[in-house]
Amino acid sequence: MKEPIIYTHEIHMDADSDVLRCPACGYEYNHPIRVVTNRGGVVDIIEGWEDSPRHIQATPTRRGSSIWLEFICECDHVWAIQFQFHKGQVFTKTLSRGMMRFEDVSEFWRD
């Protein structure tokens, strides 16, 4: 098994740092709820408090691999940032999934 990657340098964030805003309403309070990877049709999904990812088979993305970081804003909009990798290039896209009740979503742990 490979050693886990541990990042040792923290980037200081201050009031002037960029804040992600919901693409549907512009609200700046967003919560991560899911991470999805697609590597040639092998899809791993990590949600909320789950201890380990779920694995499913799906259609491969166009080329390379994809990672989706999914969020819900406090106005109930569900959206994602997609990173598509191909031959050393990274493409990004913002996607909308509609709406869910914020109270019904299991977000990642936070303090």
Protein Blocks (a to p, Z undefined) as FASTA:
>chain_A
ZZddddfbdcdddfkbccdddfklopabdcdfbdcddeehiacddehjbfbdcddddddd
fbhcddddddddfkopacddddddeehiacdddddebjadfklpccdddZZ
